[in-house]
Structure formats: structure tokens, C-alpha cells
């Protein structure tokens, strides 16, 4: 489950940002996850809840925003929407 290591990384970023702004508590976190990222949102929430215990983000709500997949087409040099990796350029 690579979501655990991702959640630990998110927590580190959140803690660094919170300390830089002199926050004593974090109540919510907004996280964008791309459709092609191979990350399960529910697993990410579960892991986040586990890693924030005992930190300034304990009890924080993880708000996952799912972002559509996209890629750069080397033929037309445009960013195009993708439903799956290696989809052809429309």
C-alpha cells in the first residue's frame, strides 16, 4: 500500500507549512489526486488518518479532489485529456 508513504509525505508538507505560518492546529487538508495517479482515495484517507495521530493535524479532514487525467501529445504539442495511460491523442 503505497498510500501510506504518500500520506506520510503529505503530513510532512502540511506540518512544514503549518509551522511556517505559526499554526497550532490543522483542521482540514485539500489534496488533488489525478485519475491516472494509481492512488485509491479511500486508502489515502485511511492512511492519512493513521499518520496524523499525535500531530498538529490529528483529527484533520482530508478532502480529496479528483483531477481528470491529461497528457502532452508529442505530435501536436497539446495537452489532451486521457482516460487511461497511453491513450491516443484525440
C-alpha positions in Angstrom: 0.0 0.0 0.0 2.0 3.0 -1.3 -0.7 5.3 0.0 0.9 5.1 3.5 4.2 6.6 2.2 2.2 9.2 0.3 0.2 10.1 3.4 3.5 10.5 5.4 4.8 12.8 2.7 1.6 14.9 2.7 1.8 15.1 6.5 5.4 16.4 6.3 4.3 19.1 3.8 1.3 20.1 6.0 3.4 20.3 9.1 6.1 22.3 7.5 3.6 24.8 6.1 1.7 25.0 9.4 4.8 25.7 11.4 6.0 28.3 8.9 2.7 30.1 9.4 2.7 29.6 13.2 -0.4 27.4 13.1 -1.0 25.3 16.2 -3.6 23.0 14.6 -4.7 21.9 11.1 -8.4 21.1 10.7 -8.5 20.2 7.0 -6.3 19.4 4.1 -7.2 19.6 0.4 -5.3 17.2 -1.8 -5.6 16.9 -5.6 -5.1 13.4 -6.9 -5.1 12.7 -10.6 -7.2 9.9 -12.1 -4.0 8.3 -13.5 -2.0 8.5 -10.3 -2.9 4.9 -9.2 -3.9 6.2 -5.8 -7.1 5.0 -4.1 -8.8 7.9 -2.4 -10.3 5.8 0.4 -7.0 4.1 1.1 -5.3 7.6 1.2 -7.9 8.8 3.7 -7.4 5.8 5.9 -3.6 6.2 5.8 -3.8 9.9 6.4 -6.0 9.3 9.5 -3.4 6.9 10.8 -0.3 9.1 10.2 -1.7 12.3 11.7 -2.3 10.8 15.1 -0.3 12.7 17.7 0.5 15.6 15.3 -0.9 19.1 14.9 -3.1 17.6 12.1 -4.7 15.0 14.3 -8.4 14.9 13.5 -7.9 16.9 10.3 -10.3 16.1 7.5 -8.6 15.0 4.2 -10.6 16.5 1.3 -9.6 14.6 -1.9 -10.2 16.4 -5.1 -10.1 14.0 -8.1 -8.4 15.6 -11.1 -9.0 14.3 -14.7 -6.1 12.7 -16.4 -4.2 14.5 -19.0 -1.0 14.2 -21.0 1.2 16.0 -23.5 0.9 14.8 -27.1 4.3 15.0 -28.7 2.8 15.0 -32.2 0.6 18.1 -31.8 2.3 19.6 -28.8 -1.0 20.0 -26.9 -2.1 18.9 -23.5 -5.0 16.5 -24.0 -7.4 14.7 -21.7 -6.7 11.0 -21.1 -8.9 8.3 -19.6 -6.0 5.8 -19.4 -2.3 5.8 -19.8 -1.1 5.6 -23.4 -4.4 6.7 -24.9 -4.0 8.2 -28.4 -4.3 11.9 -28.9 -7.9 12.7 -29.9 
